[in-house]
Amino acid sequence: MEKTVVQFILENIFLFLPIGLVGIVSTLILMLISKKENIPRSETMESNYITIYHVRFNIYFLVYLFIWIIILLIGLFSNFIIPTIIGGIIAIIPFIVFIIIEYKTKNVKVR
Amino acid sequence: MFFIEINQNFAEQTRFLAFFIGLIAIVWLFLVYYSNKKYGTKKTVIYFLPIIIATLIIESAGVASGRYYYPGYIIYLSVVGGGVPLIIILAWSANLFLFLNLGRHVISKIYQKRNKFQIILISALAGLFGVCLDLLEDPIAHYNNWWIWEGTLEGIKFFEVPILNFIGWFVLIFFMSIATLLIERSRYSENRKILLSLSSLSITGTTIFVVHGLIVKLFELAGLS
């Protein structure tokens, strides 16, 4: 009978417990013995853009869109139409959020 | 305990698997190249290696538990008894890097303060974006046998995919994003950050394990699982 991953880990706790304990102890040691030396740099978001035919695209959203298109095409060619369309609509939400945020923040800058 | 298996019957029982593998390979290579170019090798290791190790263990446990399996891939890795395709592990690392940066991009536009609350917002959005894409990907994957969910699994399903799978996606991306951002923004040296990103996997993994376990229990109590 199939189990959840949690049940599986609990049944094999003697395998996972030592690994977990070693990790926790080494993390604490690393945090305590290390002196903090680096001053974190601020993140620049502007450099994540590329220009294609005079239009600026965010690289990460271009990658997301690429994955969305390919998976959508595979779903449609698989004749799995309804789930693909429903899933496709849900999966385009991040892209819509991105466009709205881009548009809103662009307007704020202009003002 | 750890083994690598080569499958001779590529794409057996599956449809369009080569396209799916090709998609992951292209995206993973591009993101690793881009991360290495933009952030350097050490940060790329922090972004990609911990999630590779974490998902190798989680996915291997998932397969070993008998909930799902992956037919037709070429290279399988196993750490706790369940064979997981190498490409699936790489896909997880691409997922985390992509959704973390998408979340960071959107949140930094609306909430500029670099504090713990911003980390939580970024991680939550990264998790939600991940679930959005998985709601498209997982039913197609199950339909084309890229991975197969056991038909005997009970509970609420979204086109044959258990809802707990999507909750698992959110929990994993959320907590891995928090850990990655906390380490990335700490003031330790780069080498120390790499070591911390690996050793802290036990803490992140335990947190994921406890939170997901509690959600599973809640679902059981509510009669949804």
Boltz contact constraints between the chains, C-beta under 6 A:
constraints:
  - contact:
      token1: [A, 2]
      token2: [B, 66]
      max_distance: 6.0
  - contact:
      token1: [A, 2]
      token2: [B, 67]
      max_distance: 6.0
  - contact:
      token1: [A, 2]
      token2: [B, 150]
      max_distance: 6.0
  - contact:
      token1: [A, 3]
      token2: [B, 65]
      max_distance: 6.0
  - contact:
      token1: [A, 4]
      token2: [B, 216]
      max_distance: 6.0
  - contact:
      token1: [A, 5]
      token2: [B, 61]
      max_distance: 6.0
  - contact:
      token1: [A, 5]
      token2: [B, 62]
      max_distance: 6.0
  - contact:
      token1: [A, 5]
      token2: [B, 65]
      max_distance: 6.0
  - contact:
      token1: [A, 6]
      token2: [B, 213]
      max_distance: 6.0
  - contact:
      token1: [A, 6]
      token2: [B, 216]
      max_distance: 6.0
  - contact:
      token1: [A, 8]
      token2: [B, 61]
      max_distance: 6.0
  - contact:
      token1: [A, 8]
      token2: [B, 65]
      max_distance: 6.0
  - contact:
      token1: [A, 20]
      token2: [B, 202]
      max_distance: 6.0
  - contact:
      token1: [A, 20]
      token2: [B, 206]
      max_distance: 6.0
  - contact:
      token1: [A, 23]
      token2: [B, 199]
      max_distance: 6.0
  - contact:
      token1: [A, 23]
      token2: [B, 201]
      max_distance: 6.0
  - contact:
      token1: [A, 23]
      token2: [B, 202]
      max_distance: 6.0
  - contact:
      token1: [A, 24]
      token2: [B, 202]
      max_distance: 6.0
  - contact:
      token1: [A, 24]
      token2: [B, 203]
      max_distance: 6.0
  - contact:
      token1: [A, 26]
      token2: [B, 199]
      max_distance: 6.0
  - contact:
      token1: [A, 27]
      token2: [B, 199]
      max_distance: 6.0
  - contact:
      token1: [A, 27]
      token2: [B, 200]
      max_distance: 6.0
  - contact:
      token1: [A, 30]
      token2: [B, 195]
      max_distance: 6.0
  - contact:
      token1: [A, 30]
      token2: [B, 196]
      max_distance: 6.0
  - contact:
      token1: [A, 30]
      token2: [B, 199]
      max_distance: 6.0
  - contact:
      token1: [A, 34]
      token2: [B, 188]
      max_distance: 6.0
  - contact:
      token1: [A, 34]
      token2: [B, 192]
      max_distance: 6.0
  - contact:
      token1: [A, 36]
      token2: [B, 187]
      max_distance: 6.0
  - contact:
      token1: [A, 36]
      token2: [B, 188]
      max_distance: 6.0
  - contact:
      token1: [A, 37]
      token2: [B, 189]
      max_distance: 6.0
  - contact:
      token1: [A, 38]
      token2: [B, 187]
      max_distance: 6.0
  - contact:
      token1: [A, 38]
      token2: [B, 189]
      max_distance: 6.0
  - contact:
      token1: [A, 40]
      token2: [B, 185]
      max_distance: 6.0
  - contact:
      token1: [A, 45]
      token2: [B, 105]
      max_distance: 6.0
  - contact:
      token1: [A, 45]
      token2: [B, 108]
      max_distance: 6.0
  - contact:
      token1: [A, 60]
      token2: [B, 98]
      max_distance: 6.0
  - contact:
      token1: [A, 60]
      token2: [B, 101]
      max_distance: 6.0
  - contact:
      token1: [A, 60]
      token2: [B, 102]
      max_distance: 6.0
  - contact:
      token1: [A, 63]
      token2: [B, 98]
      max_distance: 6.0
  - contact:
      token1: [A, 70]
      token2: [B, 23]
      max_distance: 6.0
  - contact:
      token1: [A, 71]
      token2: [B, 136]
      max_distance: 6.0
  - contact:
      token1: [A, 71]
      token2: [B, 137]
      max_distance: 6.0
  - contact:
      token1: [A, 74]
      token2: [B, 16]
      max_distance: 6.0
  - contact:
      token1: [A, 74]
      token2: [B, 19]
      max_distance: 6.0
  - contact:
      token1: [A, 75]
      token2: [B, 140]
      max_distance: 6.0
  - contact:
      token1: [A, 78]
      token2: [B, 144]
      max_distance: 6.0
  - contact:
      token1: [A, 80]
      token2: [B, 140]
      max_distance: 6.0
  - contact:
      token1: [A, 80]
      token2: [B, 143]
      max_distance: 6.0
  - contact:
      token1: [A, 83]
      token2: [B, 139]
      max_distance: 6.0
  - contact:
      token1: [A, 83]
      token2: [B, 159]
      max_distance: 6.0
  - contact:
      token1: [A, 87]
      token2: [B, 135]
      max_distance: 6.0
  - contact:
      token1: [A, 87]
      token2: [B, 136]
      max_distance: 6.0
  - contact:
      token1: [A, 87]
      token2: [B, 139]
      max_distance: 6.0
  - contact:
      token1: [A, 88]
      token2: [B, 136]
      max_distance: 6.0
  - contact:
      token1: [A, 90]
      token2: [B, 132]
      max_distance: 6.0
  - contact:
      token1: [A, 90]
      token2: [B, 135]
      max_distance: 6.0
  - contact:
      token1: [A, 91]
      token2: [B, 132]
      max_distance: 6.0
  - contact:
      token1: [A, 91]
      token2: [B, 133]
      max_distance: 6.0
  - contact:
      token1: [A, 91]
      token2: [B, 136]
      max_distance: 6.0
  - contact:
      token1: [A, 93]
      token2: [B, 132]
      max_distance: 6.0
  - contact:
      token1: [A, 94]
      token2: [B, 129]
      max_distance: 6.0
  - contact:
      token1: [A, 94]
      token2: [B, 132]
      max_distance: 6.0
  - contact:
      token1: [A, 101]
      token2: [B, 106]
      max_distance: 6.0
  - contact:
      token1: [A, 101]
      token2: [B, 109]
      max_distance: 6.0
  - contact:
      token1: [A, 105]
      token2: [B, 109]
      max_distance: 6.0
